[in-house]
C-alpha cells in the first residue's frame, strides 16, 4: 500500500479543502445534512473562531495517492482544564474513508500533538466542545439528524475500535410524539407546580431576547455542572448562542421559570431546520438562504435543545411543567414531534422524566477515549 501522508493545515486553501472534504464521504447518503461552509470556515479560523479565545487546535488532512482521504482536529481547552483536569485533550471534525490505516494515521497525528502538549488522554469527537456538534452516532442511522446534532457512517465506530479507542460515555436522543401516551398523573403534577406561591412560567418575548440569552447562559453553566464533561459557557460562546438562536428559536415554546421575579430555570426548543439546510447544500448565497426560508415554513419537528433548573429549585417539578407545556403548545402550533437531545446516560432524572412522557430513545451518540503513558 502506498504511504499515507498526514499534512497539517496551514493555509486558507487547505482550510477550504478541510471544510469541503465531507462532500466526498456523504455524496450518496440521503440522511446527511451539509454544514454551512461559511460557518465552518469561520469556526475553524484562528482569528475568528470563538473556540480559539480559550483553546488551541491543530487541523490535519490525510492524503493517499495524492487525494484527500480524511481529516481531523486535535485540540485542547483551557476552560476544560480549569474545571476538570490538565491531562485530557480532544479530537473532532473527524471524517475518513473506510480504511483503518488512514484513520489510525490521522488519530496518531492528533495523539502525537496532544502528547507534545503534555496530555495523556484523548476524548472525542467534539467539534470543538461538547456543546457543539459532537459525539459519534452509533445507533439510529435510519433517520435524518435534527439540527445541531452529529451524523456519520456506521463504520466510523469500527475505525475507533481498530485504533485502540473505547467507550468513554454515551449520550441519548429521545423522540416525543404528539400521539405519545402520557403517564397518568402528570397533568396533576404540572397543575400543582403552577400553583406554587411565587412561581410563574413565562414564554420568550423577543424584545427581551438578549437578556433572556444571558439568563440561559448563566443557568445552563450552573445547572449542568454535574454532567459529564460540562464546562461553563464563555461570554463569546453565549454571544454565538444568541446569533444561532435567532433563526430557529420558537418563542412560544421557549419557557422561563420565574420565582419571586428571579429566573431559576429555562426550556429551549428550536425548529429542526435540517431538511431546509439539506436543500441549501452548504451555501447561503446566492439562493441557499431562500431555500432555507422556504423549506423552513414546512418544518414539523422541534428539538428541545437544552433545559436547566438551578439545583436548589429542582424539587419543584418545574421540568415536568416544561415538558407538558412544550408538548401541548407545540401540538397547537402544528408540530408533530420533538426530539429531546442530547442527554448523558448518567442523567437518570431527566431520562426518567422523558420515559414518563413515553419518549422513544431512538439515537445513541458515543464519545470515545484513549489513554497513553509517557
Secondary structure, DSSP 8 states (H G I E B T S, - for coil): ----EEEE--SHHHHHHHHHTHHHHHTT-TT-----HHHHHHHT-TTT-GGGGTEEEEEEEEEETTEEEEEEEEEEEHHHHHHS-SSEEEEEEEEE-S-HHHHHHHHHHHHHHHHHTT--EEEE-EESSTTSEESEEEE-TTS---TT-----THHHHHHHHTT-EEEEEEEEEEEETT----TTHHHHHHHHHTSTTEEEEE--GGGHHHHHHHHHHHHHHHTTTSTT-----HHHHHHHHHHHHHHB-GGG-EEEEETTEEEEEEEEEE-THHHHHHHTT--TTTHHHHHHHHHTT--EEEEEEEEE-GGGGGG-HHHHHHHHHHHHHHHTT--EEEEEEEETT-HHHHHHHHHTT-EEEEEEEEEEEE---
